[in-house]
Amino acid sequence: MKIIDLSMPIGQHFRWPVELAIKGDVAQGDQFRVSRLSATCHGFSHVDAAAHFVAGAPTIEATPLSAVVGPCRVLDLSDRPADAAIEPDHLAAADPGGAEGEILLLAAHWSDRRDYNDRSFWTQAPWLSRAAAEWLAARKPSAVAFDFPQDYPIRLLLDGKEVPKTEHVTHDVMLSNGVTLIEYVVNTSRLTAPRNLFSAAPLLIPNADGAPARFYAIEGLTI
């Protein structure tokens, strides 16, 4: 059995301000060292609730763990070039096949190809077409995970540019139809098996539209 950490660390980042305040110093006689974290729920490795995109939809505490922890199959997209669309035929060729209700992990090995602390990670990534998002939804997964910024307009947000909601195709197709989004997986090149047990359990933050999570895969289990 092998456990593979697939999480992006929460730390200073040009996209997301993070404040880690530390109170107390045990070495100086304080009884406890206590950290306080302030960060967005939609930065780093996180899970989107439907409320992130759909008015009146469930918030993150309503996401069942069974949707984000369980059998996962890996679609190896590492051969897709940078700054290019991913279409249904690319997904079909990469899909090892499996049952409905599984987690689908789209692995372009993007964190090996670009540094997530660099602007190029966000502006040069491959992205999914609407047809590709619809192909994924038709597989009826419990969740879809990505190791790259999966919607083209994400790069535009860096410059404050907004586009119609429907152009955020995975958000529009998935979250509007009850499929959970798992965003900013890293280290996917370390996965060696096409199937594994995957966990993206979000923090339980009532009324939040998303939450940070520790992503990991367990290879070698019978699932």
PLY file of the C-alpha trace (Angstrom):
ply
format ascii 1.0
element vertex 223
property float x
property float y
property float z
element edge 222
property int vertex1
property int vertex2
end_header
0.00 0.00 0.00
1.32 3.43 -0.96
-0.11 6.79 0.16
0.55 9.67 -2.24
0.06 13.27 -1.12
-1.63 15.28 -3.87
-2.14 18.55 -1.99
-1.03 22.08 -2.83
0.36 23.64 0.38
-1.45 26.63 1.85
1.11 29.40 1.97
1.92 32.81 0.52
0.78 32.95 -3.09
0.39 35.77 -5.58
-3.25 34.82 -6.21
-4.40 34.32 -2.64
-3.39 36.27 0.47
-2.73 34.04 3.46
-2.22 35.11 7.04
-0.74 32.66 9.53
-0.55 34.28 12.96
1.23 32.42 15.74
0.67 33.15 19.41
2.79 31.68 22.17
6.29 30.28 22.34
6.72 27.03 24.23
10.50 27.47 24.29
10.00 30.75 26.14
7.71 29.23 28.77
4.28 29.59 27.18
2.08 26.56 27.72
0.91 26.36 24.11
1.86 27.47 20.61
-1.40 28.37 18.77
-1.71 29.22 15.07
-4.53 31.19 13.46
-5.10 30.90 9.69
-6.90 33.33 7.40
-7.27 32.19 3.78
-9.84 31.86 1.01
-11.91 28.68 0.77
-11.27 28.63 -3.00
-7.50 28.72 -3.09
-4.99 25.89 -3.06
-6.37 22.33 -2.93
-10.10 22.64 -2.30
-13.58 21.31 -3.03
-16.35 23.36 -4.62
-19.90 23.14 -3.36
-22.73 23.78 -5.81
-23.46 27.07 -3.99
-20.19 28.41 -5.41
-21.86 28.73 -8.80
-25.59 28.00 -8.48
-27.96 30.32 -6.61
-29.67 28.65 -3.69
-27.70 25.42 -4.10
-26.28 23.37 -1.19
-23.23 24.63 0.67
-20.17 22.55 1.49
-21.48 20.82 4.62
-24.08 19.13 2.40
-21.40 17.46 0.27
-21.46 13.79 1.28
-18.07 12.23 1.97
-19.06 9.42 -0.37
-18.87 11.93 -3.24
-15.25 12.90 -2.59
-13.73 9.80 -0.97
-13.73 6.51 -2.82
-12.75 4.67 -5.98
-11.02 6.90 -8.49
-9.81 6.34 -12.00
-7.03 8.44 -13.50
-7.29 9.91 -16.98
-3.68 10.45 -18.06
-3.62 13.66 -20.10
0.10 14.32 -19.73
0.52 14.25 -23.50
-1.80 17.24 -23.99
0.14 20.37 -24.93
0.10 23.56 -22.93
-2.47 26.22 -23.79
-4.69 23.86 -25.78
-8.23 22.58 -25.48
-9.04 19.12 -24.17
-11.82 17.56 -26.23
-14.00 14.45 -25.72
-11.80 12.24 -27.88
-8.79 13.04 -25.68
-10.77 12.07 -22.59
-12.11 8.89 -24.15
-8.61 7.78 -25.13
-7.32 8.44 -21.59
-10.18 6.85 -19.67
-9.28 3.40 -18.29
-12.98 2.69 -17.87
-15.05 2.03 -14.81
-18.41 2.26 -13.16
-20.71 5.21 -12.72
-20.34 7.03 -9.41
-16.55 6.95 -9.32
-14.26 9.96 -8.96
-12.54 10.95 -12.21
-9.07 12.49 -11.85
-7.80 14.41 -14.88
-4.01 14.27 -14.66
-2.01 16.46 -17.02
0.99 16.32 -14.64
0.68 20.10 -14.73
2.51 20.81 -11.46
5.57 19.09 -13.00
5.30 21.21 -16.12
4.69 24.59 -14.48
5.22 26.01 -10.97
1.89 26.83 -9.31
3.56 29.86 -7.72
4.20 31.24 -11.20
1.71 33.03 -13.42
2.40 30.57 -16.25
0.75 27.74 -14.28
-2.53 29.63 -14.59
-2.18 31.22 -18.02
-0.63 28.40 -20.06
-2.64 25.41 -18.83
-4.74 23.17 -21.04
-8.48 23.59 -20.54
-11.71 21.70 -21.17
-14.15 22.52 -23.93
-17.86 22.46 -23.15
-18.16 19.22 -25.13
-15.45 17.69 -22.92
-17.24 18.80 -19.75
-20.46 17.27 -21.07
-18.61 14.03 -21.89
-17.39 13.83 -18.30
-20.85 14.53 -16.91
-22.27 11.75 -19.09
-20.01 9.26 -17.29
-22.03 10.15 -14.14
-19.09 10.55 -11.75
-19.55 11.51 -8.11
-16.84 14.14 -8.57
-14.25 15.29 -11.08
-10.75 16.31 -9.95
-8.27 18.41 -11.93
-4.55 19.02 -11.65
-4.73 22.12 -13.87
-6.96 25.24 -14.02
-9.68 23.51 -16.00
-11.77 26.41 -17.33
-10.23 28.83 -19.81
-11.61 31.96 -18.06
-9.64 31.14 -14.89
-6.60 32.72 -16.54
-8.57 35.87 -17.28
-9.39 36.33 -13.59
-5.74 37.13 -12.95
-6.30 40.41 -14.79
-9.75 41.03 -13.38
-11.53 40.06 -16.59
-14.94 38.43 -16.30
-16.87 36.48 -18.92
-20.40 35.04 -18.95
-20.90 32.27 -16.38
-21.54 29.67 -19.07
-17.95 30.02 -20.29
-16.78 28.48 -17.01
-17.80 25.21 -18.60
-16.91 22.67 -15.92
-18.57 24.79 -13.24
-21.64 25.25 -15.41
-21.97 21.63 -16.51
-20.84 19.88 -13.31
-22.01 22.00 -10.39
-25.34 22.67 -12.06
-25.92 18.92 -12.30
-24.82 17.72 -8.90
-21.24 16.72 -9.74
-18.68 17.97 -7.20
-15.53 19.75 -8.39
-12.17 18.95 -6.80
-9.64 21.60 -7.77
-5.86 22.02 -7.81
-4.56 18.52 -7.32
-0.74 18.34 -7.60
1.93 15.62 -7.88
-0.20 13.45 -10.16
2.89 12.13 -11.96
3.55 10.10 -8.79
0.44 8.03 -9.43
1.42 4.75 -11.04
-1.93 2.94 -11.18
-4.95 3.84 -13.30
-7.22 3.15 -10.33
-6.80 4.05 -6.67
-8.62 5.12 -3.56
-8.80 8.91 -3.54
-9.70 11.28 -0.71
-10.62 14.95 -0.98
-12.61 15.36 2.23
-13.30 19.10 2.69
-13.24 20.87 6.03
-16.70 20.99 7.58
-17.50 24.71 7.38
-21.27 25.25 7.53
-22.65 27.74 5.00
-19.38 27.94 3.05
-19.42 27.50 -0.75
-16.20 25.52 -0.74
-13.49 24.36 1.63
-9.81 23.42 1.71
-9.02 19.71 1.74
-6.02 17.40 2.07
-5.89 15.38 -1.16
-4.25 11.98 -1.23
-4.44 8.67 -3.07
-3.89 5.19 -1.73
-2.53 2.72 -4.25
-2.49 -1.01 -3.64
-5.90 -1.37 -2.03
-8.59 -3.55 -3.54
-11.38 -1.23 -4.61
0 1
1 2
2 3
3 4
4 5
5 6
6 7
7 8
8 9
9 10
10 11
11 12
12 13
13 14
14 15
15 16
16 17
17 18
18 19
19 20
20 21
21 22
22 23
23 24
24 25
25 26
26 27
27 28
28 29
29 30
30 31
31 32
32 33
33 34
34 35
35 36
36 37
37 38
38 39
39 40
40 41
41 42
42 43
43 44
44 45
45 46
46 47
47 48
48 49
49 50
50 51
51 52
52 53
53 54
54 55
55 56
56 57
57 58
58 59
59 60
60 61
61 62
62 63
63 64
64 65
65 66
66 67
67 68
68 69
69 70
70 71
71 72
72 73
73 74
74 75
75 76
76 77
77 78
78 79
79 80
80 81
81 82
82 83
83 84
84 85
85 86
86 87
87 88
88 89
89 90
90 91
91 92
92 93
93 94
94 95
95 96
96 97
97 98
98 99
99 100
100 101
101 102
102 103
103 104
104 105
105 106
106 107
107 108
108 109
109 110
110 111
111 112
112 113
113 114
114 115
115 116
116 117
117 118
118 119
119 120
120 121
121 122
122 123
123 124
124 125
125 126
126 127
127 128
128 129
129 130
130 131
131 132
132 133
133 134
134 135
135 136
136 137
137 138
138 139
139 140
140 141
141 142
142 143
143 144
144 145
145 146
146 147
147 148
148 149
149 150
150 151
151 152
152 153
153 154
154 155
155 156
156 157
157 158
158 159
159 160
160 161
161 162
162 163
163 164
164 165
165 166
166 167
167 168
168 169
169 170
170 171
171 172
172 173
173 174
174 175
175 176
176 177
177 178
178 179
179 180
180 181
181 182
182 183
183 184
184 185
185 186
186 187
187 188
188 189
189 190
190 191
191 192
192 193
193 194
194 195
195 196
196 197
197 198
198 199
199 200
200 201
201 202
202 203
203 204
204 205
205 206
206 207
207 208
208 209
209 210
210 211
211 212
212 213
213 214
214 215
215 216
216 217
217 218
218 219
219 220
220 221
221 222
